[in-house]
Amino acid sequence: MKKKALITGITGFVGSHLAELLLKKNFVVYGTTRPRSKIENIDHIKNKLELYDADLLDSHSFYSLVAKIKPDFIFHLAAQSFVPTSWASPANTLETNIVGSVHLFEAVRRAEINPVIQLACSSEEYGLVHENEVPVKETNPLRPLSPYAVSKVAMDYLGYQYNQSYQMKIIMTRAFNHTGPRRGDVFVCSNFAKQIALIEKEKQSSTIFVGDLFSKRDFTDVRDVIRAYLLAVKKCTPGEVYNIASGKTWEIKKVLEILLSFSKVKIDIKEDPKRLRPSDVPILLGDASKFRKKTGWQPEISFEKTLKDLLNYWRERV
């Protein structure tokens, strides 16, 4: 019998890559969509998926779906996932991410099934990290610095609480920054890549606009992250938290330099004050040794290849 996997947010950046991997691994793949979902991310595999219209904030639609398909695995990726949007719409971010997760867990309980659930939490939960706390372990204090980060802390604790209260098999993964083809253009690497592609096609002036270039981030390729998510549901302990990270940081300035090195056009760099945040995390560097020990996972794709693939993705689209 093929195993059944439900991906919430299947049309998103990570969801679409995860769907591809699960199909290759012979899963029956179900996914939730909404009217404004980016269906083009899954166009090439759409006919192999079982797609359902369901909104996380509509508890009934979620219960009906979960009760109908009775998945063996659930990958909960649907979220308001962009930090700056959480400053503009804090209440919406909290509601989507927190209440939406409760609706999913309650749907599973009401359906009287016990799938393994991977809860996509975030390294943003760590927030303010002191210099002596790097690289960040799962035991580090959580000092969230954005409404998005607060929503992820709440999701994380809900996962723990539902595991303790109802013995639900929920595994919390805190992925550090990840990027690659299909990443939305509001995210830094993708935004730079898109601007370079537009300049190459002479659809934008030869100036690239940037925010804070001095923060440091731990980047992993999305295709390595989805392998980690699958390993998490197969090998990790429910109720536990696991960092997923490369263990290496890149200054945003260096990311931009690598992307520019792939292009032959002359490009100027200009800071745009609108791209700066009320409070930002200066460094995010993860310690994923707990996860590696449990699963044997290692990132396989070099960051240079990730950035080159991302730039080529935008070159095909602009």
N, C-alpha and C positions, 0 to 999 in steps of 0.2 A: 504494500500500500504506500502510495506517495504521501509524504508529510505535507500538511497544509500550513502555509504561512500567510499571515495578514500584516500588511504594511500600512500604517496610517501615514498619510502624506506621501503616497507612492510617486506622485508626479514631481516631487521636489528634487533638489540637487542630489541628496544622499539616497532618497527613496528610489529614484530611477536607476541608479547604479546598483543598489541592493537587489532590486527586482531582476536585473540582468544576471547577477551572480546566483540568485536562488533558482532561476529557470535553468541555468547551466548545471546546478546541483540536483536537478530533477524534483523540485518542490512544485506543488500546485500553489500559484501565487495570487492572492487576493489583495486588492488595494482600495483605499478610500479616496474619492475625489470630491471636489466642490465645483460649482459653476465657474469660479475664476482660477481653477487649477491650470498649471502650465502643461497641458497635454502633450505639447511637442517634445517634451523630455522623454516621453515613453512611446512616441509614435511608432518607432521601429519594432516594438515588442507588444504593442497594444493588443494584437489578436491572440497573444498567448496568455494574457492576463484576465483575471475575473475582477472587473471594476464595479464599484458600487458608489453611488452618491450618498455621502453621509457627512454630517457636520458634527464635530466634537461637542459643540454646544447644544446639540439636539440629542438629549439622552435616549429618547425613544428610538431614533434612527440607529443609534449605535447598538442598543440592546438587540434590536431586531436582526441586525447584521451579524453580530457575534453569535447569537443563538442559532442563526441559520447555518453559518459555515463551520462553527465549532473548530477554530484553528488549533493546531498543535503548538505553534509559535506566533507571538505577536511582537512586531518591531514598532514601537511607538515613536515615530519621527515627526508627526504633524505638530507644528508649533508656530507661534510668531517668533521667528528666529533672528531678527536683525536688531542689534543693540540700539542704534540711533532711533529706530521706529518706536522702541520701548520708551524713549524719552518723550516722543511726540504723543504716543497713545499708551500711557502706563496702565490704565484700567483694562483696556482691550487685551494687552499683553498678558496681564495677570489672569484675566478670565479665561482666555484661550488656553494658556499653558497649564494653569492649576485646575480650574473647573473641568476643562476638557479631559485631563488625566483622571480625575475622579469619575467622570462619566464612563470612561473606558474600563476602569477597575470594577465599577459597579455593574457594568454590562457583563463582564466576565463572571462576577459572583452570581448574578441573577440567572445566567445561563447554566450555572452549576458545572462549569468545566474548569480545568486547571492547567492552562497552557503555560509555557515558559514565556515570560514577557521581558523584552529588552527595553529599558526606559532610557531614551537618549537625553541624558543630562548634559552638563557643560562645564568646561574649565573656568568659564566666567564666574562660577559660584565662588571661586577662591578670591576673586577681586583684588583687594589690597594685599599684596604679598611682600613681606619684608625680605631684604637682601639675604639674610641668614636662613631663609626658609626655602631657598631654591636649590635643586629642583623640587617641585611641589609634590608631596605625597598625599594620599587619600585622607590621612589623619590631620592635615593642615587645617587651621581654623578657617571658616568660611566668612569672608568679609565682603559681600557683594556690593558692587559699585554702580549698578544700573537696575532699573525695574525688570529688565530681561533676566539679569542674574538672580534677582530675588525670586522671580517666578520659577527658575530652575532649581533653586534651593528648596522651594516648597514642593516641587515635583519629586525631588530626590527624597525628601523626608516622607512624603506620601507613599512612595515605593517601599520605604523601610517599614512604615506603619502598617500598610496592607499586608506585607510579608509577615510581620509579627502578629497582627491581629487575626488574620485569616489564612495564614500559611500559603499565601499566593507566591508563585515562583517568579518573583520580580528581581531582575538584575539591573543595577544602575551603572551606566557607563558615563564617565565624564571625559568626553573627547576634547582634546585641545584643538587648536585651529586646523581645519582641513580645507583643501581646495582642489581644483582640477576642472576638467571640462564640465560645462553646464552650471557652474557656480554663478549665482545671480550677480548682476553687474553693480549691485550696491556694496558688495564685499571687496575689500581692498585689492587683492591680487587680480581679481576678475575685472575690477574697475580700471586698473592700470592697463591690463591687457586689451580691454575694449577700446580705451582711449588711443592706445598705440595703433590698433587695427584701423580705427577711424582716421587717424592722422595719415597712415600709409595710403588710405584710399582717398585722401584729400577731402574728407567729409568733416574734418575738425581742423581748426588752426593748429600750427605746429607747437602749441603749448599744452603740456599735460598738467592737470590740476590735482593737487595732493593735500592731504591733511597732515597729521603728525607722522613724520618719517623716522622718529627716534625710538618708538616703542618696539619691543622685541617680542616675537611670537614663535611658538613651537608649531611648525607646520607639518602635516602629514597628507599624503595623497588620498583623495576620497576612496580610491580603489583599494588602498590598504586598510582604510577605516572600515569599509563594509565587510572585508574579510574578518576584521576584529569583531564586528557585531555578530557575525555568524558563529564565530568561535565562542563568544560570550554566552550565547544561549545553549551551546552544546557542553561547555566545560566549566563555566563559572558557578559560584555558589549563590543561590537566591538570598536576597536580603543584604548582599555585600555590594560595595562600591568599587569600581575599577577605573583608573585613569587609562586613557588611550592616547599615547603621545610618542613623538619621535625621539624625545630626549635631547633635542638640539634647537637653539633659537636662531632666528634670522631677524636682523633689524629691517624694518620696513624699507628704509633707504636702499639696502642691499637687494631686496626683492625687486625694487624698481630698476636698479642697475642691471640685474640679470635679464629682466624683460627687455630693457632697452638694448642690451647686447645682441638680442635676436633680430633687431630691426636695423635697416640701413638708412632710414630717414633721420634728419637732424631734428631733435625734439628739445624744447625748453621746458623747465620745470617751474611751476608757480604754486605757492601755498594759497589755498582757498579757505578763509576763516570759517565758512559754513561747514567745512568737513571736520572741524575740531569739536570734541565732545565736552560736556560739563565736567566730567571726571573720567579719566582713562586709566587703564591698568598698564604701568610702565613695562612690566615683564611677565610673560607667562611661559614657564618652562616646566614640563611635566616629567614626573618619575613614573614610568609604566612598569616597573619591575614586578609589582604584584600580579598584574595582568599577564606579563610575559611568562612568569613562573607557572601560572595556572594553565596557560594555553599554548606556549611555545611561539606565540606570534612575534614577528619582526616586520617592520616596514621594508618593502622590497623596491619601491619606486623612488628614484633620486628626485630631489626637489627641483633640479634643473629640468628634468624630463617633465615633471608636473607643470612647471611654468611654460615650457615650450608647447605642450599639448593644449594648455589653456589659451595661449595666444593664437594657436592655429584654429582652435574652436571659434574664437571671435573673428578671425580673418574670414572664415567661411560664412559668418552671419552678418557682417556689416556691409 
